[in-house]
Amino acid sequence: MAAKINNIPYKIYLSEDEMPKAWYNVRADMKVKPAPLLNPGTGKPMSFDDLRPVFCDELIRQELDNDDREIPIPQEILDFYKMYRPSPLVRAYCLEKALGTPAKIYYKFEGNNTSGSHKLNSAIAQAYYAKQQGLKGVTTETGAGQWGTALSMACAYLGLDCKVYMVKVSYEQKPFRREVMRTYGASVTPSPSETTAIGRKILQEHPGTTGSLGCAISEAVEVAPGYRYVLGSVLNQVLLHQSVIGLETKAALDKYNIVPDIIIGCFGGGSNFGGICFPFMRHSIKEGKKTRYIAAEPASCPKLTRGHFQYDFGDEAGYTPLLPMFTLGHNFAPANIHAGGLRYHGAGVIVSQLLKDGLMEATDIQQLESFDAGCLFAKAEGIIPAPESCHAIAAAINEAKACKESGEEKVILFNLSGHGLIDMAAYDQYLAGNLTNYELKDEDIQHNLDEIKDL
């Protein structure tokens, strides 16, 4: 809860000198470490050499590091961060007034860069390590396009080639994101495509498919030899880089002796949720602080709320290692919701272990509820949020309404992971009344899980 301090500013800024100089690795403080990635061919833990054909060397070290609490941020990455960081922490006075809640609501705004979201925090790090290794370029997937946009921007800055496989439905729904990537020099291919063996196989088996992140990952991994594959979420290394969000947020709140009661992030694979939550979660793990950490996922892709914890592939084709995760099955075909960045079948291994251990919780948000919340937020706070971020806003509003009923002045913090100015086609469909909620039947989820029960 907040200390009794008057005149907390609408925006709290840090100076460049106050930016974090190291990323935070939550695994160092976890009492139960995540289970290892497994080689699907041998069933044994993946080694450094096993991962080298796909990932950059330094990123592999970060992926496998369960012990070092702090990883120094290279100076060249810090210099790049200064173009858009520190990002503002905002007290949502206008949203509080609109809701009539006694809750104190704060949000960290990560949309103040050209890519439009938090994804740039890891994109520049991964591109930097690829450049340091002397690689020509990188390959990746993107859902809604925030990650692909961020990576293409980072690669342009460092002079690297960038090949992006964009989920077909988002490629068609979000042409402006596609063109931003091309403006930065990236090649953008709708997935599934005819350019890879797995793409051709999926198109033959499912001619009308609109794609999925799992499929796009498979294509990007397939063309990685000669380059390296980089990923915008799920992996430990990505959540490590995103810790800059929570580290800045905590430093800003500490100036006013504010301790959040509830911290919320939207959830697809875990990058922005981990980024905002993990630097606070260390105090829950080590000191027993009673903070609630809530992952807000789409009801149409409910891996945390209705999935199963087990080993599964991170992609549709089974090219990746086996990951211990909450999953709906790598063969899961998500609905065509406009929050394309959340349309992923599994959760990152760190988040999965934390949920399994009861250190966090999850809630599912329907598509229409998320856009209702996004429009209310836009009218109150003046920022049109990304469709993904709308899920976090909806969860925050629900908690603020609960405070109104109970009279509690809880401090609610959420990550506003991006703006929605390049996603106005989604708002157009919502305002026209063309969007619907998607209901998943238990038997459909169980069918997918039955197909992977022997992994």
Residue, then its C-alpha position, 0 to 999 in steps of 0.5 A: m500500500a502507499a504511504k501517506i504522501n500528498n501530491i504524487p505526480y501524474k507521471i514519475y520519471l527517472s533520470e538516465d543515470e537512474m536506469p538499471k545497469a543490470w538485468y534481474n534473473v528471478r531464477a537465482d531467487m526461486k526456491v524451486k528452479p524450472a525443470p530443464l529444457l529436454n532434447p526431444g531425441t534423447g530425452k536428456p537436458m539440452s546442453f549448450d552445444d545442443l542449442r548452438p545451431v539455433f541460438c546465439d552463444e551468449l543468449i544460450r548462456q543466459e537461457l541456461d543460467n539459474d544462478d546469477r542474480e544480476i546480468p550486466i547490461p552492455q554499454e551499447i545496449l544501455d546507450f540504445y535504451k536511452m533513446y526511449r528509456p526510462s519510460p514513464l510510470v503514470r498514476a491513473y488519476c483520471l481512470e480512478k475518477a471514472l471508476g469511482t474507486p478508492a484504489k490507487i492505480y499506476y501503470k508503466f507505459e512501454g509504448n513510447n518508442t517507434s515499435g510501439s511496445h515493450k518488445l524493443n527491450s529484448a530485441i536490441a539485446q538479442a540483435y546485439y549479441a548476434k552482431q557480437q558473434g559476427l552473424k549476418g542476420v536473425t530469423t523470427e516469428t511475430g504475432a500481432g507484429q510488435w515483436g517483428t517491428a521491434l526486432s526489425m528496428a534493432c537490426a536496422y540500427l546494428g546493420l543485421d538482416c532480419k527475416v520475419y514470419m508473421v502469422k497470416v491472420s495478423y499479416e492481413q489484419k495489420p498491414f501497417r505493422r507489416e510495412v513498418m517492418r519493411t521500412y526498417g529493411a526486414s523481409v516479412t512473410p505470411s505464415p504458413s508459407e510456401t518458403t519452408a517445408i513445414g509451411r508447405k505441409i501445414l498448408q497442404e493439411h489445412p488449406g484454409t488455416t490463418g496461422s499461429l505463433g507455433c507455426a510461425i516459430s517452426e518456419a523461423v527455426e527451419v530457416a535459422p541455419g546460417y543465421r540464428y533464431v530469436l524469440g520475442s517471449v517465452l524464453n528465459q533470456v527474453l524475460l531476463h531482458q524485460s526485467v528492466i521494466g519492473l526494475e525502473t518501476k520499483a525505483a520510481l515507486d520507492k521514491y514515494n514509499i509505494v508498495p503495490d498490493i496487486i501487479i498485473g500484466c497481459f499474458g501470451g508467453g510471459s515477456n511483459f508479465g515477467g518484466i513488470c512482476f519479477p523484480f517485485m516477486r523477489h521480495s515475495i520469494k525471499e521476504g514473504k511480502k504479500t503481493r498478488y501477481i495476476a497474469a491476464e490471458p485471453a479466454s480464447c487461449p487459456k493456457l494458464t487457467r485451463g491448460h495442463f503443466q507438462y513437457d511440450f514443444g514450443d512450436e507446431a512442428g516440434y523443432t524446438p526443445l521440449l519445455p516444461m510449461f502450462t500448455l494447451g498442446h502445440n497443435f492448438a489452433p487459437a481463435n482469430i482474436h485481434a490480440g495476436g500477440l497473446r495467441y500462443h499455446g504455452a507459457g514460459v517455463i519460469v512463469s509456469q513454475l511460479l504458477k505451479d508453486g502458487l506464487m502468482e495467479a491467472t485470470d482469463i478475459q473475453q475479447l469484448e471485455s478487453f475492448d470495453a476496458g481499452c475504450l474506457f481507458a482511452k477516454a479516461e487516460g488519453i492513450i489508445p492501448a494495444p489489444e494485448s494490453c487491454h487484457a491487463i487493463a480489464a483485469a486492473i479495472n476488475e480489481a479496482k471495482a472490487c476495491k470500490e465494493s470493499g472500500e479498500e485503498k489497494v495499490i494496483l500496478f499494471n504494465l501498459s505494454g504498448h499503444g494501439l495506434i497501428d491496431m485501429a483496424a481492431y478497434d474499427q471491428y469492435l466499434a462496428g459490432n463485428l467482434t465476438n467472444y470465443e468459447l472453448k469447450d473442455e472436450d476440445i482442450q482435452h482432445n489437444l492435450d490427449e495428443i501430447k500426453d506421451l511427450 
